Amino acid sequence: MKLITVGDNVVDCYLDRNEYFPGGNCVNVAVNAKRNGAGTVGYIGIFATDDPAAHIKAALREEGVDFHFSRDAFGITGQPKVTLTEDNDRVFIGGPKDTVQHRFKIQLIPEEVDYLKQFDICHVSCYSSMESELAKIAKEVKVSYDFSNRKDLEYISSIAPYISYAFFSAAELSEAELNEFVESLAPFDFDIIGLTRGGEPAVFVHKQNIYKQSLRKIEVVDTMGAGDSLIAGFLTEYATSNDIEKAIEKGTISAERTCQEYGGFGYPAKM
């Protein structure tokens, strides 16, 4: 299985630990796909010219993720600040707005588009500013997209034709609201819809069939990146076996591992 991600990279700054960790949806998915057995994993993003960017690159090299098509731009890395709740859940409380990802966006050149052809899936997130490039990508490879908590149907409609696997964060929705939202997505004809729900079982929709994640009781150290890890495990298995139930189980195990270490996938550095 071969997977590439295109988009965001940040360092998550843990104020309670005075440490930062490599992260960002696309970086987290790339690393966790590799850890879940993907044979080849690539990443294309915009790196800053500061120490946090160098730290992210070092972690990607260590994990075997190829990022040679990524760009370097003068400036600073995204550094969202994070605090801890009583339940060990991470809450973002802001960060600098003049980062390289706020200032620049990726426009894929023909050589990079050709590079995408070797992959089974390209994963992008709503934080990647890649909406204008999705048509290009979808011509070459199946697209996975993390909408996070963006549930605006006008926005979804604008990019839905290019997306095969759509993921949403739906922790705030009641059961009735969740069902209503799933029904509203039916016209977009996604191959698979995945909806994470915080501490509740995630829900997946495939060919009008609904599947629910089975949760096990585990000792949670840190929930940062658990949803990204779930996506990575799911995609890695589904692209290999085409079995949605096995893919949900693989994603669940992946998320469990992530919840038992700090950061999206480890690699702390002092702030």
C-alpha positions in Angstrom: 0.0 0.0 0.0 1.3 3.4 -0.9 0.0 6.7 0.6 1.0 10.3 0.2 -0.2 13.3 2.2 -0.2 16.9 1.0 -0.5 19.8 3.3 -0.1 21.0 6.9 2.8 20.6 9.3 3.1 22.2 12.7 4.6 21.7 16.1 2.1 21.3 18.9 3.4 23.3 21.9 2.5 21.7 25.3 2.5 24.5 27.8 2.2 22.1 30.8 5.3 20.2 29.7 7.3 23.0 28.1 7.8 20.8 25.1 6.7 20.7 21.5 5.9 17.7 19.2 5.8 17.3 15.4 2.2 17.3 14.2 -0.4 18.6 11.8 -3.0 16.4 10.2 -1.1 15.5 7.1 2.2 14.8 8.9 0.4 12.7 11.6 -1.4 10.6 8.9 1.8 10.1 6.9 3.8 8.8 9.9 1.0 6.6 11.3 0.4 5.1 7.8 4.0 4.1 7.7 3.7 2.6 11.3 0.6 0.7 10.2 2.5 -1.1 7.4 2.2 1.2 4.3 5.1 0.2 2.1 5.8 3.7 0.7 4.7 7.0 2.3 5.3 10.5 0.9 4.6 14.0 2.2 4.5 17.3 0.4 4.3 20.4 2.5 5.8 23.8 3.1 8.5 23.9 5.7 9.7 27.0 7.5 13.4 27.8 8.1 13.4 27.5 11.9 14.3 24.9 14.4 10.8 23.4 14.7 10.8 22.7 11.0 14.2 21.0 11.2 12.8 18.9 14.0 9.7 17.8 11.9 12.0 16.9 9.0 14.2 14.8 11.3 11.2 12.9 12.6 9.9 12.2 9.1 13.4 10.9 8.1 13.5 8.7 11.1 10.0 7.3 10.3 10.8 6.7 6.6 8.5 9.3 5.1 9.8 10.8 1.8 9.3 14.6 1.6 11.7 15.5 -1.2 9.1 17.5 -3.1 8.3 19.7 -0.1 9.1 23.4 -0.2 11.2 25.5 2.1 10.0 29.1 2.8 11.6 31.8 4.9 9.6 32.2 8.1 8.2 30.4 11.1 6.4 27.0 11.6 2.9 26.8 12.8 3.0 26.5 16.6 -0.4 26.0 18.1 -0.4 26.2 21.9 -2.0 23.4 23.8 -3.2 22.9 27.3 -4.5 19.9 29.2 -8.0 19.3 30.6 -8.7 17.2 33.7 -9.5 14.2 31.4 -6.1 14.4 29.7 -7.7 15.9 26.6 -5.7 18.5 24.7 -7.3 21.9 24.0 -5.8 24.3 21.5 -5.6 27.9 22.7 -4.1 29.8 19.7 -0.7 30.4 18.2 1.1 32.7 15.7 -0.8 33.7 12.5 2.2 34.8 10.5 3.5 31.3 9.7 4.7 30.0 6.3 1.4 28.1 5.9 -0.6 31.2 6.4 1.6 33.1 3.9 1.9 30.5 1.2 0.0 27.7 -0.5 1.1 24.7 -2.6 0.6 24.7 -6.3 1.6 21.3 -7.7 3.8 21.3 -10.8 3.6 18.6 -13.5 6.5 16.6 -12.1 4.8 16.4 -8.7 1.4 15.5 -10.3 3.2 12.7 -12.1 4.8 11.6 -8.8 1.3 11.1 -7.3 0.5 8.4 -9.8 2.5 5.8 -7.9 0.3 6.1 -4.8 -2.9 4.4 -4.0 -4.3 7.3 -1.9 -3.5 11.0 -1.4 -4.7 12.4 1.9 -5.3 16.1 2.3 -6.9 18.1 5.1 -9.0 21.3 5.3 -6.0 22.9 6.9 -3.9 22.3 3.8 -5.3 25.1 1.6 -5.4 22.6 -1.2 -8.9 23.1 -2.5 -7.8 24.5 -5.8 -5.5 21.5 -6.4 -7.9 18.7 -5.7 -9.2 18.3 -9.3 -5.6 17.9 -10.4 -4.9 15.3 -7.7 -8.1 13.3 -8.2 -7.3 12.7 -11.8 -4.3 10.7 -10.7 -5.2 9.0 -7.4 -8.0 8.5 -5.0 -8.3 11.4 -2.5 -8.9 11.1 1.3 -10.0 14.4 2.9 -10.2 15.4 6.5 -12.9 18.1 6.9 -12.3 18.2 10.6 -15.2 20.1 12.1 -16.2 21.9 8.8 -19.7 20.7 8.1 -20.9 23.6 5.9 -22.7 21.9 3.0 -21.7 24.6 0.6 -18.1 24.0 1.3 -18.4 20.3 1.2 -20.3 20.5 -2.1 -17.5 22.6 -3.7 -14.9 19.8 -3.4 -17.0 16.6 -3.0 -16.6 15.5 -6.6 -12.9 15.0 -6.1 -13.1 13.1 -2.8 -13.4 9.3 -2.3 -12.9 9.1 1.5 -14.4 11.9 3.6 -13.6 12.2 7.3 -15.3 14.6 9.8 -15.0 15.4 13.5 -18.5 15.1 14.9 -18.0 15.0 18.7 -20.4 17.9 19.3 -23.3 16.3 17.5 -26.1 14.4 19.3 -27.3 11.1 17.9 -30.2 12.8 16.1 -27.9 15.5 14.7 -25.4 12.9 13.6 -28.0 11.0 11.7 -29.3 14.2 10.1 -25.8 15.2 9.0 -25.1 11.7 7.5 -28.3 12.0 5.5 -27.3 15.4 4.2 -24.1 13.9 2.8 -25.8 11.2 0.8 -26.0 13.3 -2.4 -22.2 13.7 -2.5 -21.7 10.0 -3.2 -18.5 9.6 -1.2 -17.1 6.0 -1.3 -16.7 6.1 2.5 -17.6 8.6 5.2 -15.9 8.4 8.6 -17.1 10.5 11.6 -15.0 10.6 14.8 -16.9 11.4 18.0 -14.4 12.1 20.7 -14.8 9.4 23.4 -17.8 7.9 21.6 -17.5 5.2 18.9 -16.6 6.5 15.5 -19.2 5.9 12.7 -18.4 4.9 9.2 -20.8 4.9 6.2 -20.3 2.7 3.1 -22.9 2.0 0.4 -25.6 3.2 2.8 -24.5 0.7 5.4 -23.5 2.1 8.8 -20.6 0.6 10.9 -19.7 1.6 14.4 -16.3 1.4 16.0 -15.9 -0.9 19.0 -14.0 0.8 21.8 -11.9 -0.9 24.4 -11.0 0.6 27.8 -7.4 1.8 27.7 -5.1 4.0 29.8 -5.1 7.4 28.0 -2.0 9.5 28.2 -2.8 12.0 25.5 -5.5 12.2 22.9 -3.5 14.4 20.5 -3.6 13.0 16.9 -5.8 10.1 17.8 -8.3 10.9 15.0 -5.4 11.3 12.5 -4.0 7.9 13.6 -7.5 6.3 13.2 -7.6 7.7 9.6 -4.1 6.4 8.9 -4.8 2.9 10.2 -8.1 2.7 8.4 -6.8 3.8 5.0 -3.8 1.5 5.2 -5.9 -1.5 5.8 -8.8 -0.6 3.5 -6.5 0.1 0.5 -5.0 -3.4 1.1 -8.0 -5.6 1.9 -11.1 -3.6 0.8 -12.7 -4.8 4.0 -14.2 -1.9 5.9 -14.7 -3.9 9.2 -11.0 -4.9 9.2 -10.1 -1.3 8.4 -12.1 0.1 11.3 -10.3 -2.4 13.6 -6.9 -1.4 12.3 -7.7 2.2 12.7 -8.9 1.6 16.3 -5.7 -0.1 17.3 -3.7 2.7 15.7 -5.6 5.3 17.6 -5.2 3.4 20.8 -1.4 3.4 20.4 -1.4 7.1 19.7 -3.4 7.8 22.9 -0.7 6.1 24.9 2.1 8.5 24.1 2.5 12.2 24.1 2.1 14.2 20.9 0.8 13.0 17.5 3.5 10.4 17.3 6.2 11.3 19.9 9.5 13.1 19.3 9.4 15.8 22.1 11.7 18.8 21.9 12.2 21.5 24.5 10.4 24.8 23.9 
